Amino acid sequence: MLDRPEQEVILVVDDQPDNLMLMSELLMGHYQVRVAASGAKALRVAQSSPAPDLVLLDIMMPEMDGYEVCRRLKADPRTRDIPVIFLTGVVSSADEQRGLDLGAVDYITKPISPPVTLARIRAHLKLKANADFLRDKSEFLELEVRRRTRELQAVQGATLEAMATLCDLRDNPHSRHLLRIEQYMRLLADSLARRDGEASELDLEQIELLARSAQLHDIGKVVVPDRVLLNPGQLSPEDMALMQSHTTAGRDALEAAESRLGMSAEFLRFAKEITYSHHERWDGSGYPQGLLGEQIPLSARLLALIDCYDELPSRHPYQAPLSPEEAQQRIIAASGSHLDPQVVEAFVDVADGFAAIALRYADDDQALGNELQRMADALGESIDMTSTPN
């Protein structure tokens, strides 16, 4: 509390000028003293800066008595932590209990005893100082935890994006494929989370992690030779096995990174699931494990639809793009066989959003030409660069 004055501030509230003068003379020299001759003024002073450290409050006052002032002080978040000591004449046990129930910390009876009054004030100010210290420390620690959490999330996000960028450089650095994948995942996961079911507990943080993790779905393709990866034709059984091995290679690479950390890295959980299982199919005919239905991690089921969709309206060297309507019908037709029916339903709800993403982040001629040239280099062929589909 660096903005606090060196001396504690005491607010004395009493409608009798003589009593205000008496208490001021007693307290000055020890504390900064403020006075208020009414409940309404007391509330205004208590809300000013710096706030009082303690309030000495008379009970019997016109218009607004001390009990009402205390009630309002304790109801206001700005003043509720200020200790209140009632100043009063003869008071019954019931009246004492009423004041304590309202949040007062003590009673001082009139006529006051100066040594007793000063001792009680010192005791309650010390208690308040300790409470302020603990509250400030707790708030500081909470803010520090939030800051460290944001920093950690930023580092984790940067790690995922760095790995995804390496994949992109290996594949086609001019393509916006990974950017589309990230956007699709954010939109689809949010749509599914709005439905009743297993995804309804996905929160914004998890959805964001899913979107970032989705970019790593094909990280294992770095082990696949270009002659296989870029071959647009029918692959031999051996080459098909090599292509399919990218799921295991990607999962193993992420697990190796996690192992080097010496601990379970929660931020890699979705990435491992997606990398390993995004080629599984709802009907069990996928790879690498042949998982069936909900045996497939939800994250991988989401990516399966996204990966399937992205191929359809996108430009490729040997394949004309489908219209948004045709792409949507292809996805719907795959429901229950390739794709999770509930995920497909969530997609239909946001199909227009998918189409907008596909259009906004479509690959340009440079990306298409780069892909075509890499295919030509990998296959050792001469390809007419002017004959690519629009």
Secondary structure, DSSP 8 states (H G I E B T S, - for coil): -TTS-SS-EEEEE-S-HHHHHHHHHHHBTTBEEEEESSHHHHHHHHTSSS--SEEEEES--SSS-HHHHHHHHHHSTTTTTS-EEEEESS--HHHHHHHHHHT--EEEESS--HHHHHHHHHHHHHHHHHHHHHHHHHHHHHHHHHHHHHHHHHHHHHHHHHHHHHHHHHH-TT--HHHHHHHHHHHHHHHHHTSSSGGGG--HHHHHHHHHHHTTTTGGGGGS-HHHHT--S---HHHHHHHHHHHHHHHHHHHHHHHHHTS--GGGHHHHHHHHHTT--TTS--SSS---GGGS-HHHHHHHHHHHHHHTTS-BTTB----HHHHHHHHHHTBTTTB-HHHHHHHHHTHHHHHHHHHHT---HHHHHHHHHHHHHHHT----TT----
